[in-house]
């Protein structure tokens, strides 16, 4: 199974976006992905389910969208699993968050700058999974 995991890290729950412009792109480009999204305000059931999906996936594309100085302590179990099992995982990060950057610095990743065309970068990475 291929997994697309979309993680939002925001300061407040009301800042979480309930739409994701990458899901239609994935469905248009390929039907081989299971998609799941969560945020740093999700409860433990959601985070545990995301971790279970990671354990079942052969290849995973993780898109992390973060805001500066947002806390994400309830995502630590999920991130620990990713650190312990990095094979087959591709990570894309959009946004600035020093703690996220420090944690992910040991893993290969693509950083999307705010002034770039993120869809094109996303499509390039998505093509690796086809």
C-alpha positions in Angstrom: 0.0 0.0 0.0 1.1 3.6 -0.7 0.1 6.1 1.9 -0.3 9.9 1.7 -0.2 11.3 5.2 -1.0 15.0 5.6 0.0 16.5 8.9 -0.9 20.1 9.9 0.8 21.7 12.9 -1.0 24.9 14.0 -1.0 27.1 17.0 -4.8 26.7 17.6 -7.4 24.1 16.6 -9.4 26.8 14.7 -6.5 27.3 12.4 -6.7 23.7 11.1 -7.8 23.6 7.4 -10.5 21.1 6.7 -9.7 20.9 3.0 -6.5 19.8 1.4 -5.7 20.7 -2.2 -3.4 17.8 -2.6 -6.0 15.1 -2.2 -7.7 15.8 -5.6 -4.2 15.8 -7.2 -3.4 12.4 -5.8 -6.7 11.0 -6.9 -6.2 12.5 -10.4 -2.6 11.3 -10.8 -2.9 7.8 -9.2 -5.3 5.6 -7.4 -2.7 3.7 -5.6 -2.7 5.9 -2.5 -4.5 5.6 0.8 -4.9 9.1 2.1 -5.1 10.2 5.7 -4.8 13.6 7.4 -4.3 14.7 11.0 -3.1 17.6 13.0 -1.3 18.4 16.2 -4.7 18.8 17.9 -6.0 15.3 16.9 -6.8 12.9 19.7 -4.8 9.8 20.4 -7.2 7.5 18.5 -6.5 9.4 15.2 -2.8 9.5 15.9 -2.7 5.7 16.7 -4.6 5.0 13.5 -2.1 7.0 11.5 0.7 5.1 13.0 -1.1 1.8 12.1 -1.4 3.0 8.5 2.3 3.7 8.5 3.1 0.2 9.7 1.0 -1.3 6.8 2.4 1.0 4.1 5.2 0.0 1.7 5.8 3.6 0.6 4.6 6.7 2.3 4.5 10.4 1.3 4.2 12.6 4.3 3.3 16.3 3.8 3.8 18.4 6.9 2.4 21.9 6.9 3.6 23.8 9.9 3.3 27.3 11.5 6.1 28.9 13.5 6.4 28.0 17.2 3.5 25.6 17.1 3.7 22.8 19.6 3.2 19.2 18.5 3.9 17.0 21.6 0.9 14.8 21.0 2.5 13.8 17.6 5.7 12.6 19.1 4.7 8.9 19.1 3.9 9.1 15.4 7.2 11.0 14.7 9.1 8.5 16.7 7.7 5.7 14.6 8.8 7.6 11.5 12.3 8.1 12.9 12.6 4.4 13.8 11.3 3.2 10.4 12.4 5.7 7.7 12.6 3.2 4.8 10.1 4.0 2.1 9.1 7.3 3.5 9.4 10.6 1.6 8.8 13.8 3.6 7.7 17.3 2.3 7.7 20.2 4.7 6.0 23.5 4.1 6.3 26.3 6.6 8.8 27.3 9.3 9.0 25.7 12.7 12.5 25.4 14.3 11.5 22.4 16.4 10.0 20.5 13.5 13.1 21.3 11.4 15.4 20.1 14.1 13.5 16.8 14.6 13.4 16.1 10.9 16.9 17.1 10.1 18.1 13.5 10.4 15.6 12.4 7.7 15.7 13.1 3.9 13.1 15.7 3.1 12.0 18.3 0.6 11.4 21.8 1.9 8.8 23.9 0.0 9.5 27.6 0.4 6.5 29.9 0.7 7.3 31.6 -2.6 7.6 28.5 -4.8 5.0 26.7 -6.8 4.3 23.9 -4.4 2.0 21.9 -6.7 4.8 21.3 -9.2 7.2 20.2 -6.5 4.5 17.9 -5.1 3.8 16.4 -8.6 7.6 15.7 -9.1 7.7 13.8 -5.8 4.5 12.0 -6.5 5.8 10.8 -9.8 8.4 8.7 -7.8 5.6 6.6 -6.5 4.0 5.7 -9.9 
